[in-house]
Amino acid sequence: QDPTNPMLLWDDGTGGGHDAAVIGNRLVDFHGGSGTNIYDVSFSNPFSVQLLGSINDPAISYHHSGWTTENGRYLFICDELATHPTADITVWDINDPGNPQKVDELADPTATVHNLYVLGDFAYASYYSAGFRVFDVSIPNAVVMVGEYDTSPSSGEGFQGAWGVYPFAPSGNVYVSDRQNGLFVFQFNGAHAYRIQGTLKDSITGIGIENGWIEILQSGVVERSDSSGNFRIASAAGVITLRAAAFGYERREMQLTAIPGMTDTLEINLQPADVSAISGTITNRSGNPIEGLSLRLLVNSAMLDDPVELQTATDVNGQYVFDSLFVSDSVWVNYERLTLEQLFPYASTHVESLTVASGSPSVLDFQLDPADILLVNDDPNASYMSIYQDPLATLGITPFEWTTTADGDAIPVSSINQLNHDLIVWFTGDAVSDVLTTTEQDSLALFLNNGGQLFLTGKNIANSLDGQASPFLTDYLEVDFGGTNVGATFISPVSSNPMSGGLSSFLVIQSSSDIVDPITGGIADSAFTYGNGSPAGVTIHNPTNNSKIAFIGFGFENIQSSVARVDLMAAAMDWFGVITSVESVNSVPNALLLKQNYPNPFNPSTIIEFSLPQAGYTTLKVYDVLGREIASLVADDLSAGIYTVTWNAGDVASGVYFYRLSVVPAGTPALIPGNRDGKTGVLTVSKKLLLLK
């Protein structure tokens, strides 16, 4: 009562807020990053102010300021961020302040709102670099901007420009303060927004369509229909285009004249979209059907909250079908990916961006080749898989992936001969105790007894096997546990080792690594050493059963350089004899053969295998349908044998291509214009392939 001697009656105790507004008997306190509090300030007991509710929406980065509608029911919160993609202004129903509900939000990713006030049916806001804006808030869950004026058109983005706005002058003038350009005085004509209310319906059944998409193209404002198909949307004055869409329906667009203050009621009927299908047959390289292979089709749409995944599987004839699919329609119906799940011995594969057209089904046949190797993830948390996938992909090696936490420890070692190579890459990750179970040790022993090849990596493997007094440590890995190497260390390759000899040193950071001492008189060959010189890894080539093991006492995943990981994986794959480039397989076929590439269709890499019955100058080239050369994969003198080559078509557009193998047998007269592909003495064969992206 005495303004020259104010008396403190109450303090919220938080130590500070940014802004506050008192409307009626409520105090709204905007606390920056701590949220917004709503208090009862009727002061029936001024020493006991009651907290009615709080708002702390993670979508609001900074609760800067705000205001309520004149009846106090709806609260506007301004988020002071230079660029915010979600919402600059959020609107809340605080009729029940203990359970506030967000009913609308407005976003401008190029400008920052600062202050806002509500007077009557309108909100007046200062928007820094965007200037002064007026919003029709007569329907608080459908707020529409109805006027704007940029007071600093050259200010760019950030916190320059319009800082404050004041709409409460008795004259009706609105005052705006601009940090660079001074004071502006405005008059607003009070024009309300044009509003549309209506129902979105199925044209066949007449039933309302839920979650339909209603958009005003000029403003980009989008509203969704409710469970009964009802919707409301608003616009500023002018000629507008209204788009109505729903998943599974044909879009409609209509032009309307938006008259300020007018409300139109519309019933919009949508025609169900055409449907088609994707079908095909999946076979192995011998042309035999693959039964029971699961397929997943990922469908996305701007009208869906989340992508939808459809599933099916091949039947006894290797055939599959996804039927009743809506035809592709840009962002409205988009078939992003078709995934073929792995089914031993075939690795998972996928194709991107499929098109479903009206009429006949889209036919996609697949011819699958067995995976190259088996990759076993034995980490207790199933982590680190990508650390192994990436270098293998770089080398063109396709793994069949086995995760023990999901697939169990009964590794299919007796069936590994179905893969292209009898090789297991096995990592134990962060496992500490019982790193290899008894079942896993027995499986690996059987595998090695039959001439298998093993790349084994992880911390605590030797330590754990030593604690079990396991014969697998000494009889198969041919080492003793020599203690633990702790912390970061540089790993040095042993120059005389057949696998690691050509590598450079690399850094490993790991809490503990095993020292693996080769058994005296054994056949383990030291491959790596730690910084202190103690052995860090070995290779074993057992002449009795012709098995091979590369065992390192640290985690491959803890090698700090991705280049070093690729180099080590390449050295190991070379030592194990896995084909990573154009390379002979030491067998002489009896006929010229160019096999169908696999997978086909593919994205972005595919493998082509061919056979040469005799030596000769060999070319393997890819052409488009017009006969233009796209890629030259082979151009060299090759001996008789079986070869594979990987084509990575990452920079090539989707489409149908042909690849052609040409061989000039040794002793054939030199190539001259009259003796080229398809002419006397030159052997040629071509195949078609399909690249899908």
Disulfide bonds with the S-S distance in Angstrom:
none
